[in-house]
Amino acid sequence: MNTYFIAGHAKLPTGMAARSIYETLTITAEIDKHYGVIVDASCTLATEHGRDYISRLLKGYSLRHGIDKPLEDLKNGYLGKANHALIAALKDLYKQYETMKQ
């Protein structure tokens, strides 16, 4: 295959619907090996709409250019309780990507 599958994790805040199912939030991404572009992404938010939003938000970004832009879009676009957990999970995913590249 020409892609990697990477996951990033973060602890969910209390009082969230997803917390009754998961203790942590996970963002997974399929990433093109050559260009570092996120081909597809998913997360463990409780609602399908939330999962779809995060997928659409992340698709198309190249991790070769860092994560400043997707982090900014996430901070400004997702205004739910899981915002900080999503940011932490995306940072963890990027850390996994950087480790894998070495």
Backbone bond lengths (Angstrom), bond angles and torsions (degrees), N, CA, C in turn:
res aa  C-N    CA-C-N  psi(-1)  N-CA   C-N-CA  omega(-1)  CA-C   N-CA-C  phi
1 M - - - 1.456 - - 1.521 109.43 -
2 N 1.298 115.10 156.08 1.457 121.42 179.41 1.524 112.53 -102.79
3 T 1.328 116.22 19.79 1.461 119.89 -179.84 1.519 110.74 -132.66
4 Y 1.345 114.53 158.98 1.464 123.05 170.71 1.518 107.18 -107.52
5 F 1.322 116.25 154.42 1.462 122.06 172.42 1.521 106.65 -118.03
6 I 1.323 117.06 117.03 1.468 122.14 -174.50 1.519 109.16 -127.09
7 A 1.335 116.35 146.48 1.464 121.76 178.11 1.518 110.52 -125.21
8 G 1.313 115.32 144.39 1.458 123.08 173.10 1.517 108.61 -123.30
9 H 1.338 117.28 143.27 1.466 121.37 -174.28 1.525 111.29 -127.73
10 A 1.333 115.46 152.55 1.459 122.25 174.85 1.522 108.69 -156.67
11 K 1.313 116.13 154.21 1.465 121.45 179.23 1.529 109.80 -76.24
12 L 1.330 116.21 136.54 1.460 121.87 178.01 1.524 110.56 -81.29
13 P 1.339 117.18 147.54 1.469 119.24 175.28 1.530 110.63 -73.86
14 T 1.305 117.24 157.62 1.464 121.29 177.35 1.525 109.82 -69.03
15 G 1.314 115.56 154.65 1.450 120.86 177.34 1.511 115.02 86.13
16 M 1.321 117.48 10.57 1.459 120.74 179.35 1.520 110.30 -102.26
17 A 1.324 116.67 146.97 1.466 121.30 178.91 1.526 110.77 -60.49
18 A 1.332 117.22 -41.48 1.463 120.41 -178.13 1.521 111.86 -65.40
19 R 1.334 117.50 -24.14 1.464 120.84 -178.05 1.531 110.95 -65.64
20 S 1.334 117.85 -27.09 1.465 120.09 178.17 1.530 111.16 -70.66
21 I 1.329 116.84 -17.75 1.461 121.74 179.23 1.524 110.79 -102.60
22 Y 1.321 116.14 -44.07 1.463 122.58 -175.78 1.526 110.11 -126.36
23 E 1.301 117.22 146.26 1.466 121.52 171.48 1.518 110.70 -83.01
24 T 1.321 115.20 -28.75 1.465 119.93 -178.00 1.519 110.04 -121.77
25 L 1.311 114.07 156.97 1.454 121.18 173.29 1.526 106.56 -99.73
26 T 1.302 116.05 138.46 1.467 121.24 179.20 1.518 109.48 -124.62
27 I 1.324 115.48 134.33 1.464 121.68 168.84 1.521 106.06 -111.56
28 T 1.315 116.29 127.14 1.464 120.83 174.95 1.518 108.39 -113.42
29 A 1.315 115.43 148.96 1.459 119.65 179.43 1.521 110.20 -144.19
30 E 1.310 114.86 139.21 1.459 121.91 170.38 1.521 105.47 -97.31
31 I 1.333 116.23 123.06 1.451 121.90 -170.49 1.521 110.55 -123.26
32 D 1.315 116.08 130.14 1.462 122.09 176.83 1.527 109.72 -61.34
33 K 1.336 116.89 127.93 1.468 121.50 -176.23 1.521 113.01 -64.17
34 H 1.301 117.66 -36.17 1.464 120.39 -174.40 1.531 112.63 -82.41
35 Y 1.323 117.41 -46.81 1.459 121.77 -173.86 1.527 114.48 -100.32
36 G 1.331 117.61 -11.96 1.459 120.83 -178.98 1.517 114.08 72.26
37 V 1.327 117.49 15.42 1.463 121.91 -177.99 1.523 110.33 -80.17
38 I 1.326 115.35 136.21 1.466 120.64 175.36 1.527 107.68 -74.00
39 V 1.328 115.26 111.97 1.462 122.47 -178.92 1.523 110.20 -81.28
40 D 1.323 115.86 -39.17 1.461 121.72 178.37 1.511 107.68 -154.26
41 A 1.325 116.18 153.27 1.462 121.16 179.95 1.519 109.51 -146.34
42 S 1.314 115.02 153.91 1.450 121.37 178.34 1.518 108.53 -147.77
43 C 1.320 115.87 165.37 1.465 119.73 176.09 1.523 108.79 -150.62
44 T 1.317 115.48 171.13 1.466 120.49 -175.93 1.524 112.79 -101.08
45 L 1.332 117.57 31.76 1.465 119.46 171.16 1.529 108.31 -62.52
46 A 1.325 116.95 154.10 1.468 121.16 -174.69 1.523 113.56 -70.87
47 T 1.321 117.93 -33.35 1.464 119.19 -175.60 1.528 111.81 -97.68
48 E 1.307 115.04 146.02 1.466 120.58 176.99 1.524 110.57 -62.01
49 H 1.321 116.23 -38.34 1.456 120.96 179.82 1.533 110.98 -61.65
50 G 1.332 116.92 -43.98 1.463 121.17 177.61 1.523 111.63 -63.07
51 R 1.326 116.50 -44.26 1.470 120.63 179.16 1.520 110.75 -62.24
52 D 1.332 116.49 -41.82 1.465 121.05 179.35 1.528 110.70 -65.50
53 Y 1.326 117.18 -41.15 1.466 121.07 179.78 1.528 110.86 -60.20
54 I 1.321 117.07 -46.96 1.467 121.03 -179.84 1.531 110.22 -64.18
55 S 1.306 116.81 -40.31 1.469 120.37 177.65 1.524 110.80 -59.44
56 R 1.321 116.94 -49.08 1.461 121.17 -179.49 1.525 111.31 -65.27
57 L 1.317 117.02 -36.09 1.456 121.30 -179.48 1.526 111.87 -65.27
58 L 1.331 117.29 -37.94 1.462 120.61 -174.39 1.531 114.69 -89.69
59 K 1.321 117.78 -27.68 1.465 120.69 -177.26 1.517 111.05 -57.66
60 G 1.336 114.97 135.38 1.450 120.59 174.62 1.519 115.07 96.84
61 Y 1.335 118.23 -15.84 1.464 120.09 177.84 1.521 110.46 -75.47
62 S 1.315 116.15 139.38 1.462 120.84 174.10 1.517 108.75 -96.51
63 L 1.315 116.37 120.14 1.458 121.07 178.33 1.526 111.76 -69.26
64 R 1.311 116.93 -12.96 1.464 120.32 175.24 1.526 110.67 -65.31
65 H 1.318 117.16 -18.94 1.463 122.46 179.95 1.531 111.66 -100.83
66 G 1.335 117.09 12.77 1.466 120.40 -179.08 1.519 111.38 85.62
67 I 1.345 115.24 -170.70 1.463 118.77 -178.00 1.525 112.76 -124.83
68 D 1.316 117.34 13.65 1.461 119.36 -179.62 1.522 112.96 -57.34
69 K 1.329 117.83 -46.83 1.468 121.39 -178.05 1.528 112.04 -66.29
70 P 1.346 119.86 -49.36 1.472 117.10 178.24 1.526 112.44 -64.81
71 L 1.343 118.23 -31.89 1.466 120.10 176.11 1.526 110.71 -64.82
72 E 1.317 116.53 -43.04 1.463 121.30 178.27 1.526 110.46 -62.16
73 D 1.336 116.56 -45.22 1.463 120.50 178.81 1.526 111.38 -62.89
74 L 1.312 116.58 -38.33 1.464 121.35 178.24 1.533 110.77 -66.70
75 K 1.323 116.60 -46.24 1.476 120.91 179.49 1.519 111.74 -61.01
76 N 1.333 116.65 -39.60 1.462 120.92 -176.58 1.519 114.08 -87.71
77 G 1.334 116.96 -21.60 1.457 119.69 -173.85 1.515 115.63 -102.32
78 Y 1.336 117.21 -35.49 1.465 120.05 -178.56 1.523 107.87 -100.05
79 L 1.323 116.75 113.40 1.457 120.79 -173.93 1.526 112.84 -110.97
80 G 1.323 116.98 20.98 1.459 121.17 179.53 1.525 112.20 -85.95
81 K 1.336 115.64 175.92 1.464 122.18 -179.58 1.520 113.34 -60.59
82 A 1.304 116.98 -25.73 1.465 120.94 -175.63 1.527 112.77 -84.51
83 N 1.331 118.40 5.94 1.459 121.44 -175.26 1.523 112.52 -53.00
84 H 1.319 117.61 -50.85 1.467 120.61 -178.07 1.529 111.50 -65.20
85 A 1.330 116.46 -37.43 1.465 120.22 178.25 1.530 110.57 -67.36
86 L 1.323 117.46 -40.05 1.464 120.72 177.59 1.525 110.93 -63.47
87 I 1.317 116.78 -42.30 1.467 121.34 178.16 1.526 110.17 -61.98
88 A 1.341 116.69 -45.90 1.470 120.85 179.58 1.528 111.08 -64.00
89 A 1.336 117.14 -40.31 1.465 120.58 179.59 1.527 110.97 -66.78
90 L 1.332 117.45 -38.41 1.459 120.60 177.99 1.526 110.60 -66.53
91 K 1.330 117.11 -40.09 1.467 120.62 176.54 1.528 110.66 -63.43
92 D 1.341 116.33 -39.32 1.467 120.42 178.40 1.533 110.33 -66.68
93 L 1.327 116.62 -40.89 1.466 120.44 177.36 1.528 109.79 -60.12
94 Y 1.317 116.92 -44.07 1.463 120.83 -179.90 1.530 110.79 -64.16
95 K 1.321 116.05 -39.03 1.477 120.64 176.66 1.530 110.09 -61.00
96 Q 1.328 117.22 -41.88 1.461 121.78 177.29 1.531 110.61 -63.18
97 Y 1.327 116.07 -40.47 1.470 121.02 177.85 1.529 110.62 -62.57
98 E 1.318 117.42 -46.41 1.456 122.10 -179.73 1.541 110.59 -62.87
99 T 1.318 117.50 -41.27 1.468 122.11 178.39 1.517 110.25 -64.39
100 M 1.348 116.81 -42.27 1.456 121.43 -179.47 1.520 111.75 -64.44
101 K 1.326 118.27 -34.88 1.463 121.97 -178.52 1.525 112.47 -67.63
102 Q 1.312 117.94 -25.72 1.472 121.31 -176.13 1.481 113.41 -76.82
